[in-house]
Amino acid sequence: MEDIPDLLETMTTEKGEKSAAATKRIYELCDVGHKQNRVPMVCSGKYDVLTPLAQCLTQESGDGRHLACLALNNLSIPTENKRVMALGPSSSAVIGGLCKVIAEDKQESYLCCICLMNLSFLEASITTMLQHSPVPDGSDPIPPLHNSESLIRILEKLLKNAPAVPKSGSGKSEGVRWACGLIKNLAKSEDNSALFGKTDIPKCVVGNIRNTTAPPSRWTSNSLEDFSLFVILNLAQWPISRQALIEAGAIEVIKPIMAEGDLQGLKATMACAFLGAPWTDFPEGGSTAAKSISELMTNIIEKKGKDGQYAYGVFKLYTATKAYRDLCYAANSSDNDVGDSNTKVLAVPSAVALCLQVVSDLVLAADDEVNGGSKYVPDVKSAEYSAAAITYMLPAILQAGDPPRKSIQSEKACGEIATMLTQYANLAGTSAQGKEAALKASEEIKSSSGSARPILEISHESWTQYRKREGQPLDQFLSQEKGIEVDESGPLDFLPCVNSESQCSIL
């Protein structure tokens, strides 16, 4: 490590073999056998290794450029380094150098895409990264979409120029593959997705799925198809990019993948829900979709993954709850007046209780006076989507028992759930859509309290048991109308027994 200053000096002042040898030594100091050096090399403040490495990316010499790519890749792995490399003083030089190699279609392009993807795992960096749009010194800034040298346009060009069926393992195919991995991460932001929606990237990733010859069951993690379907899933959540996917024919391309009972099937199912696929498109009457997405919601809240499919943290709660809401909407929209509601496969008590839990946990988190809040505080979007899901499931949730009967338990459940939804609607941070959905559901549930509602009763019981386990106050959503307090004042306060000076005794 004490050699680093001299090595950096050689890298910046020498050319050819001497510079490449110094770059190789820097790479060796952060290779797989020296992982402990990676954070000190970037974060200690003793050296600036990033700017010289970025300069090496512009070299015509293949060796120096290749070694600089390898070193930057290794340095981009620790979380502490990502912030410095993506947002720090050298970030423009690093991202600019990586983009230049990709734009020039050098053989190291795929390494540069991997490095950028590593940096994009820091979610705080993704909006800034996609705004990379270099201009000559002293020139006015140019928006990324209007600059052919911006990161987004370079990625678009890479995908557009790729052969329809790239040779597996070739430099070109590897570049496209890791570029899609980078886009997958960048598309987690709504602002970024809006930019992607104004490019040909949505059309390209749909084309990747359309042109593949491998069945979904054979797609490996981090394959081109795996990344491309993830990009579709992330872009489908936001309005502008969603429309671009619809126009690219995404629903027809990914619809068959829903039948897969694995991670790819789950991704395709959620994407189809976001894209507004009709209820009849979901296999087995929607039951597999309902099970897999409600299971995902549960796993996220319980902070766990699913063996062989996904780790905790891969999916956000707002993604899962939004998918469930859109699935409920598709089922509700396809209902007619004959037979049971299509929402019955979605309105299983465990899923309904989960939606109630997400909304009520947010209500409790917003009340400073309440003790015993949830270990998992949901975000406002997840609560909004859960409230809307409840609203769309009401035809099934409020289905009366057969034969019809009175039920004190249903009456209590209706009152408590309606109160909770009203409290959610009145929170300062609740969106207009969330408020409308919650008040509509509250009103319908309150007006249904006369008869037994079996699904509602069981859902309420599950929700109550959850609150007991979490040590939450069980009277938080009980109606506060307990009666009218009275004292001596009033129309009869002229009576002698009311007068405090009176000597009469009240027996």
C-alpha positions as CSV (number, residue, x, y, z in Angstrom):
1,M,0.0,0.0,0.0
2,E,2.9,2.4,0.7
3,D,3.8,2.0,-3.0
4,I,0.5,3.5,-4.2
5,P,1.7,7.2,-4.5
6,D,4.7,6.2,-6.7
7,L,2.5,3.9,-8.8
8,L,-0.1,6.7,-9.3
9,E,2.7,9.0,-10.4
10,T,4.0,6.5,-12.9
11,M,0.4,5.9,-14.2
12,T,-0.1,9.6,-14.9
13,T,3.3,10.6,-16.2
14,E,4.5,7.6,-18.1
15,K,3.0,5.9,-21.1
16,G,3.0,2.4,-22.7
17,E,4.5,-0.5,-20.7
18,K,5.6,1.5,-17.7
19,S,2.1,2.9,-17.2
20,A,0.5,-0.5,-17.8
21,A,2.9,-2.1,-15.2
22,A,1.9,0.4,-12.6
23,T,-1.8,0.0,-13.4
24,K,-1.3,-3.8,-13.0
25,R,0.2,-3.3,-9.6
26,I,-2.8,-1.2,-8.5
27,Y,-5.1,-3.9,-9.8
28,E,-3.2,-6.6,-7.8
29,L,-3.5,-4.5,-4.6
30,C,-7.3,-4.8,-4.8
31,D,-7.7,-8.2,-6.4
32,V,-9.6,-11.1,-4.9
33,G,-6.6,-11.9,-2.6
34,H,-6.4,-8.4,-1.3
35,K,-10.1,-7.5,-0.6
36,Q,-9.1,-5.7,2.6
37,N,-7.3,-3.0,0.6
38,R,-10.4,-1.9,-1.4
39,V,-12.0,0.5,1.0
40,P,-8.7,2.1,2.2
41,M,-7.6,2.7,-1.4
42,V,-10.8,4.7,-2.1
43,C,-12.0,6.1,1.2
44,S,-8.9,6.7,3.4
45,G,-8.3,10.1,1.9
46,K,-4.6,9.3,1.5
47,Y,-4.7,8.8,-2.3
48,D,-6.7,9.6,-5.3
49,V,-6.6,6.3,-7.2
50,L,-9.9,7.0,-9.1
51,T,-8.8,9.9,-11.4
52,P,-5.6,8.1,-12.7
53,L,-7.6,4.9,-13.3
54,A,-10.3,6.9,-15.1
55,Q,-7.6,8.5,-17.3
56,C,-6.2,5.0,-18.1
57,L,-9.6,4.2,-19.6
58,T,-9.0,6.7,-22.4
59,Q,-5.6,5.1,-23.4
60,E,-5.3,3.5,-26.8
61,S,-3.1,0.8,-25.2
62,G,-5.3,-2.2,-24.6
63,D,-3.4,-3.5,-21.6
64,G,-3.6,-0.3,-19.5
65,R,-7.2,0.1,-20.3
66,H,-8.1,-3.5,-19.5
67,L,-6.2,-3.4,-16.2
68,A,-7.9,-0.1,-15.2
69,C,-11.3,-1.7,-15.9
70,L,-10.4,-4.7,-13.7
71,A,-9.2,-2.4,-10.9
72,L,-12.3,-0.2,-11.0
73,N,-14.5,-3.2,-11.0
74,N,-12.9,-4.6,-7.8
75,L,-13.0,-1.1,-6.2
76,S,-16.7,-0.7,-7.0
77,I,-17.8,-3.7,-5.0
78,P,-17.7,-2.4,-1.3
79,T,-20.7,-0.2,-0.4
80,E,-18.5,2.5,1.1
81,N,-16.7,2.9,-2.2
82,K,-19.9,3.0,-4.3
83,R,-20.8,6.4,-2.8
84,V,-17.4,7.9,-3.5
85,M,-17.1,6.5,-7.0
86,A,-20.7,7.4,-8.1
87,L,-21.3,10.7,-6.2
88,G,-17.8,11.9,-5.1
89,P,-15.4,14.4,-6.7
90,S,-14.0,11.9,-9.2
91,S,-17.5,10.5,-10.1
92,S,-17.7,12.5,-13.4
93,A,-14.3,11.2,-14.5
94,V,-15.0,7.6,-13.5
95,I,-18.5,7.4,-15.1
96,G,-17.3,9.5,-18.1
97,G,-14.3,7.1,-18.7
98,L,-16.5,4.0,-18.5
99,C,-19.0,5.5,-20.9
100,K,-16.3,6.4,-23.4
101,V,-15.1,2.8,-23.5
102,I,-18.7,1.5,-24.1
103,A,-19.4,4.2,-26.7
104,E,-16.2,3.3,-28.6
105,D,-17.2,-0.4,-28.5
106,K,-13.9,-1.5,-27.1
107,Q,-13.5,-5.1,-26.0
108,E,-13.6,-4.0,-22.4
109,S,-17.2,-2.6,-22.8
110,Y,-18.7,-5.4,-20.9
111,L,-16.3,-4.8,-17.9
112,C,-17.4,-1.1,-17.9
113,C,-21.1,-2.1,-17.9
114,I,-20.4,-4.4,-14.9
115,C,-18.6,-1.6,-13.1
116,L,-21.5,0.8,-13.6
117,M,-23.9,-1.9,-12.6
118,N,-21.9,-2.4,-9.3
119,L,-22.2,1.3,-8.6
120,S,-25.9,1.3,-9.4
121,F,-26.6,-1.1,-6.5
122,L,-26.4,2.1,-4.3
123,E,-29.9,3.3,-4.8
124,A,-29.0,6.8,-3.7
125,S,-26.8,7.1,-6.8
126,I,-29.1,5.9,-9.6
127,T,-30.8,9.2,-10.5
128,T,-27.5,11.1,-10.5
129,M,-25.8,8.4,-12.6
130,L,-28.5,8.5,-15.4
131,Q,-28.1,12.3,-15.5
132,H,-24.5,11.9,-16.7
133,S,-24.4,14.1,-19.8
134,P,-20.8,15.4,-20.4
135,V,-20.2,18.7,-22.3
136,P,-16.9,20.5,-23.1
137,D,-15.6,22.8,-20.4
138,G,-17.5,26.1,-20.3
139,S,-20.4,24.8,-22.4
140,D,-24.0,24.9,-21.2
141,P,-25.4,21.7,-19.8
142,I,-27.3,19.4,-22.2
143,P,-30.2,17.2,-21.0
144,P,-29.3,13.5,-21.3
145,L,-31.9,12.7,-24.0
146,H,-30.4,15.5,-26.2
147,N,-26.8,14.4,-25.8
148,S,-25.4,11.4,-27.8
149,E,-22.6,11.1,-25.3
150,S,-24.9,10.7,-22.2
151,L,-25.1,7.4,-20.4
152,I,-28.7,6.8,-21.4
153,R,-28.0,7.3,-25.1
154,I,-24.8,5.2,-25.0
155,L,-26.8,2.3,-23.4
156,E,-29.6,2.7,-26.0
157,K,-27.1,2.6,-28.8
158,L,-25.4,-0.5,-27.4
159,L,-28.8,-2.3,-27.2
160,K,-30.0,-1.1,-30.6
161,N,-26.8,-2.2,-32.4
162,A,-26.7,-5.7,-30.8
163,P,-27.5,-8.5,-33.2
164,A,-31.0,-10.0,-32.8
165,V,-29.4,-13.3,-31.6
166,P,-26.0,-12.4,-30.2
167,K,-23.4,-15.2,-30.0
168,S,-23.4,-16.3,-26.3
169,G,-20.3,-15.4,-24.5
170,S,-19.0,-13.0,-27.1
171,G,-17.8,-9.5,-26.1
172,K,-20.9,-8.0,-27.8
173,S,-23.4,-10.3,-26.1
174,E,-21.7,-9.8,-22.7
175,G,-21.8,-6.0,-23.1
176,V,-25.6,-6.1,-23.9
177,R,-26.2,-8.5,-21.0
178,W,-24.5,-6.4,-18.3
179,A,-26.0,-3.2,-19.8
180,C,-29.4,-4.7,-19.2
181,G,-28.3,-5.5,-15.6
182,L,-27.3,-1.9,-15.2
183,I,-30.6,-0.7,-16.7
184,K,-32.5,-3.0,-14.3
185,N,-31.0,-1.2,-11.3
186,L,-31.4,2.3,-12.8
187,A,-35.1,1.6,-13.7
188,K,-36.0,1.4,-10.0
189,S,-36.4,5.2,-10.0
190,E,-39.6,6.7,-11.4
191,D,-37.6,9.7,-12.8
192,N,-35.2,7.3,-14.5
193,S,-38.0,5.2,-15.9
194,A,-39.6,8.3,-17.4
195,L,-36.3,8.9,-19.3
196,F,-36.0,5.3,-20.4
197,G,-39.6,5.4,-21.7
198,K,-38.6,8.1,-24.1
199,T,-35.9,5.9,-25.7
200,D,-35.9,2.6,-27.6
201,I,-34.7,0.7,-24.6
202,P,-38.2,-0.7,-23.7
203,K,-38.5,-2.0,-27.2
204,C,-35.0,-3.5,-27.1
205,V,-35.6,-5.4,-23.8
206,V,-39.0,-6.7,-25.0
207,G,-37.1,-7.9,-28.2
208,N,-34.5,-9.7,-26.0
209,I,-37.3,-11.8,-24.5
210,R,-39.1,-12.2,-27.9
211,N,-35.9,-13.4,-29.7
212,T,-34.6,-15.9,-27.1
213,T,-34.6,-19.6,-27.9
214,A,-34.1,-20.7,-24.3
215,P,-37.2,-21.7,-22.3
216,P,-37.8,-19.6,-19.1
217,S,-37.0,-22.6,-16.9
218,R,-33.5,-22.6,-18.3
219,W,-32.8,-18.9,-17.7
220,T,-30.0,-18.5,-15.2
221,S,-29.6,-15.7,-12.7
222,N,-28.0,-12.7,-14.4
223,S,-28.6,-14.0,-17.9
224,L,-29.7,-11.6,-20.6
225,E,-33.3,-12.9,-20.4
226,D,-33.3,-12.6,-16.6
227,F,-32.1,-9.0,-16.6
228,S,-34.4,-8.1,-19.5
229,L,-37.5,-9.4,-17.7
230,F,-36.4,-7.5,-14.6
231,V,-36.1,-4.3,-16.7
232,I,-39.7,-4.9,-18.0
233,L,-40.9,-5.4,-14.4
234,N,-39.3,-2.2,-13.2
235,L,-40.3,-0.1,-16.1
236,A,-43.9,-1.4,-16.0
237,Q,-44.5,0.3,-12.7
238,W,-44.3,3.8,-13.9
239,P,-46.6,5.6,-16.4
240,I,-44.4,6.8,-19.2
241,S,-42.2,3.7,-19.5
242,R,-45.3,1.5,-18.9
243,Q,-46.9,3.0,-22.1
244,A,-43.7,2.4,-24.0
245,L,-43.8,-1.3,-23.1
246,I,-47.4,-1.7,-24.0
247,E,-46.6,-0.2,-27.4
248,A,-43.7,-2.6,-27.8
249,G,-46.1,-5.5,-27.3
250,A,-44.8,-6.5,-23.9
251,I,-47.9,-8.2,-22.7
252,E,-48.1,-10.8,-25.5
253,V,-44.4,-11.5,-25.2
254,I,-44.3,-12.1,-21.4
255,K,-47.8,-13.6,-20.9
256,P,-46.7,-17.2,-21.6
257,I,-44.0,-16.9,-18.9
258,M,-46.6,-16.5,-16.2
259,A,-47.2,-20.2,-16.3
260,E,-43.7,-20.8,-14.9
261,G,-43.9,-21.5,-11.2
262,D,-40.6,-19.8,-10.4
263,L,-39.0,-16.4,-10.2
264,Q,-39.5,-15.7,-13.9
265,G,-43.2,-16.6,-13.5
266,L,-43.5,-14.2,-10.6
267,K,-41.8,-11.4,-12.4
268,A,-43.9,-11.9,-15.5
269,T,-47.1,-12.0,-13.4
270,M,-46.4,-8.8,-11.6
271,A,-45.4,-7.1,-14.9
272,C,-48.6,-8.2,-16.6
273,A,-50.6,-6.9,-13.6
274,F,-48.8,-3.5,-14.0
275,L,-49.3,-3.4,-17.7
276,G,-53.1,-3.9,-17.4
277,A,-53.4,-7.5,-18.8
278,P,-57.0,-8.7,-18.7
279,W,-58.0,-11.1,-15.9
280,T,-58.5,-13.9,-18.4
281,D,-54.7,-13.8,-19.2
282,F,-53.7,-14.9,-15.8
283,P,-53.4,-18.8,-15.6
284,E,-55.6,-21.0,-13.5
285,G,-58.2,-18.3,-12.9
286,G,-55.7,-16.0,-11.3
287,S,-55.1,-18.4,-8.3
288,T,-51.4,-18.9,-8.9
289,A,-50.9,-15.2,-9.4
290,A,-52.8,-14.4,-6.1
291,K,-50.7,-17.0,-4.2
292,S,-47.3,-16.0,-5.5
293,I,-47.8,-12.2,-5.0
294,S,-49.4,-12.5,-1.5
295,E,-46.5,-14.8,-0.5
296,L,-44.0,-12.2,-1.8
297,M,-45.8,-9.5,0.3
298,T,-45.6,-11.7,3.4
299,N,-41.9,-12.5,2.8
300,I,-41.0,-8.9,2.4
301,I,-42.7,-7.9,5.6
302,E,-41.1,-10.8,7.5
303,K,-37.8,-9.8,5.9
304,K,-37.0,-13.1,4.3
305,G,-36.6,-14.5,0.7
306,K,-37.7,-17.7,-0.9
307,D,-35.3,-20.5,-1.3
308,G,-34.1,-21.0,-4.9
309,Q,-35.9,-17.9,-6.1
310,Y,-35.2,-14.6,-4.5
311,A,-33.3,-13.1,-1.6
312,Y,-34.8,-10.6,0.8
313,G,-34.3,-7.1,-0.6
314,V,-34.7,-8.0,-4.3
315,F,-38.3,-6.7,-4.3
316,K,-39.7,-3.7,-2.6
317,L,-43.0,-3.8,-0.6
318,Y,-44.4,-1.1,-2.8
319,T,-43.8,-3.2,-5.9
320,A,-45.6,-6.3,-4.4
321,T,-48.5,-4.3,-3.0
322,K,-49.0,-2.4,-6.3
323,A,-49.0,-5.7,-8.2
324,Y,-51.6,-7.1,-5.8
325,R,-53.7,-4.0,-6.2
326,D,-53.5,-4.1,-10.0
327,L,-54.4,-7.9,-9.9
328,C,-57.4,-7.1,-7.7
329,Y,-58.4,-4.3,-10.1
330,A,-58.2,-6.8,-13.1
331,A,-60.4,-9.3,-11.2
332,N,-62.9,-6.7,-10.1
333,S,-63.2,-5.2,-13.6
334,S,-64.0,-8.6,-15.1
335,D,-66.9,-9.3,-12.7
336,N,-70.4,-9.6,-13.9
337,D,-73.6,-10.0,-11.9
338,V,-73.6,-13.8,-12.3
339,G,-71.9,-16.1,-9.7
340,D,-69.1,-15.3,-7.3
341,S,-66.8,-12.3,-7.7
342,N,-63.5,-13.1,-9.4
343,T,-61.8,-11.3,-6.5
344,K,-62.6,-14.4,-4.4
345,V,-59.3,-16.0,-5.3
346,L,-57.5,-12.9,-4.1
347,A,-59.6,-12.2,-1.0
348,V,-58.3,-15.1,1.1
349,P,-58.2,-14.0,4.8
350,S,-54.4,-14.1,5.1
351,A,-54.0,-11.7,2.2
352,V,-56.8,-9.4,3.4
353,A,-55.3,-9.4,6.9
354,L,-51.9,-8.5,5.4
355,C,-53.4,-5.5,3.5
356,L,-55.1,-4.4,6.8
357,Q,-51.7,-4.8,8.6
358,V,-49.8,-2.6,6.1
359,V,-52.4,0.2,6.4
360,S,-52.7,0.0,10.1
361,D,-49.0,-0.1,10.7
362,L,-48.6,3.1,8.9
363,V,-51.4,4.7,10.9
364,L,-49.7,3.6,14.2
365,A,-46.3,4.8,12.9
366,A,-47.8,8.2,12.3
367,D,-49.2,8.5,15.9
368,D,-46.5,9.6,18.3
369,E,-48.6,8.7,21.3
370,V,-48.9,5.0,20.4
371,N,-46.5,2.5,21.9
372,G,-45.8,-0.9,20.3
373,G,-45.6,0.0,16.7
374,S,-44.6,-2.5,14.0
375,K,-41.1,-3.8,13.5
376,Y,-41.7,-3.2,9.8
377,V,-42.9,0.3,9.1
378,P,-44.4,0.4,5.6
379,D,-43.9,3.3,3.1
380,V,-46.9,5.5,2.2
381,K,-47.2,4.0,-1.3
382,S,-47.5,0.4,0.1
383,A,-50.3,1.6,2.4
384,E,-52.1,3.4,-0.5
385,Y,-51.9,0.2,-2.7
386,S,-53.1,-2.0,0.1
387,A,-56.0,0.2,0.8
388,A,-57.0,0.2,-2.9
389,A,-56.6,-3.6,-3.0
390,I,-59.0,-3.9,-0.1
391,T,-61.5,-1.7,-2.0
392,Y,-61.3,-3.8,-5.1
393,M,-61.7,-7.1,-3.1
394,L,-64.9,-5.8,-1.3
395,P,-67.3,-7.9,-3.4
396,A,-65.7,-11.1,-2.0
397,I,-64.7,-9.7,1.5
398,L,-68.3,-8.6,2.2
399,Q,-70.0,-11.7,0.8
400,A,-72.7,-12.7,3.3
401,G,-72.7,-16.1,5.0
402,D,-75.0,-18.8,3.8
403,P,-77.6,-18.9,5.2
404,P,-77.6,-15.2,6.2
405,R,-77.4,-14.6,9.9
406,K,-76.6,-11.9,12.5
407,S,-73.0,-11.8,13.9
408,I,-71.6,-9.7,16.7
409,Q,-68.1,-10.6,15.5
410,S,-68.8,-9.3,12.0
411,E,-70.3,-6.1,13.5
412,K,-67.2,-5.6,15.6
413,A,-64.9,-6.3,12.6
414,C,-66.8,-3.9,10.4
415,G,-66.6,-1.1,13.0
416,E,-62.9,-1.5,13.7
417,I,-61.7,-1.9,10.1
418,A,-63.9,1.1,9.0
419,T,-62.4,3.2,11.8
420,M,-58.9,2.2,10.9
421,L,-59.4,3.0,7.2
422,T,-60.9,6.4,8.1
423,Q,-57.9,7.2,10.3
424,Y,-55.6,6.3,7.4
425,A,-57.6,8.5,5.0
426,N,-57.2,11.4,7.4
427,L,-53.4,11.1,7.7
428,A,-51.5,14.2,6.5
429,G,-49.3,12.2,4.1
430,T,-52.1,10.1,2.4
431,S,-52.5,10.7,-1.3
432,A,-55.8,11.7,-2.9
433,Q,-56.0,8.2,-4.4
434,G,-55.3,6.5,-1.1
435,K,-57.9,8.7,0.7
436,E,-60.6,8.0,-1.9
437,A,-60.0,4.3,-1.8
438,A,-59.9,4.1,2.0
439,L,-63.1,6.2,2.5
440,K,-65.0,4.2,-0.1
441,A,-64.0,1.0,1.6
442,S,-64.8,2.4,5.0
443,E,-68.2,3.4,4.0
444,E,-69.1,0.1,2.3
445,I,-67.8,-1.9,5.3
446,K,-69.6,0.2,7.8
447,S,-72.9,-0.2,6.0
448,S,-72.4,-4.0,5.9
449,S,-72.3,-4.6,9.6
450,G,-75.8,-6.1,10.0
451,S,-75.0,-9.6,8.7
452,A,-72.3,-12.2,9.1
453,R,-69.4,-11.7,6.7
454,P,-67.2,-14.8,7.1
455,I,-64.1,-13.6,5.1
456,L,-64.2,-10.3,6.9
457,E,-64.5,-12.0,10.3
458,I,-61.5,-14.4,9.7
459,S,-59.4,-11.6,8.2
460,H,-60.2,-9.3,11.2
461,E,-59.2,-12.1,13.6
462,S,-55.9,-12.7,11.8
463,W,-55.2,-9.0,11.9
464,T,-56.0,-8.8,15.6
465,Q,-53.7,-11.8,16.4
466,Y,-50.9,-10.0,14.5
467,R,-51.4,-6.9,16.6
468,K,-51.4,-8.9,19.8
469,R,-48.1,-10.5,18.9
470,E,-46.6,-7.1,18.1
471,G,-47.8,-5.7,21.4
472,Q,-49.9,-3.0,19.6
473,P,-52.8,-1.3,21.4
474,L,-56.0,-3.2,20.6
475,D,-58.3,-0.3,21.4
476,Q,-56.7,2.0,18.8
477,F,-59.4,1.5,16.2
478,L,-62.4,0.9,18.4
479,S,-65.2,3.4,18.1
480,Q,-64.7,6.2,20.6
481,E,-68.4,6.9,20.8
482,K,-69.0,5.4,24.3
483,G,-71.9,7.6,25.4
484,I,-72.7,11.2,26.5
485,E,-71.2,12.6,29.7
486,V,-73.6,14.8,31.9
487,D,-73.2,17.0,35.0
488,E,-75.6,19.1,37.0
489,S,-75.9,22.0,34.5
490,G,-78.7,21.8,32.1
491,P,-82.5,22.5,31.8
492,L,-83.2,21.1,35.3
493,D,-80.5,22.9,37.2
494,F,-83.1,25.0,39.0
495,L,-84.1,22.0,41.0
496,P,-83.2,22.3,44.8
497,C,-81.2,19.0,44.7
498,V,-78.9,20.5,42.0
499,N,-78.2,23.6,43.9
500,S,-75.0,23.2,45.8
501,E,-76.4,25.3,48.7
502,S,-79.4,23.0,49.0
503,Q,-79.7,20.9,52.2
504,C,-81.7,18.1,50.6
505,S,-80.3,14.6,50.6
506,I,-80.3,12.4,47.6
507,L,-80.9,8.8,48.5
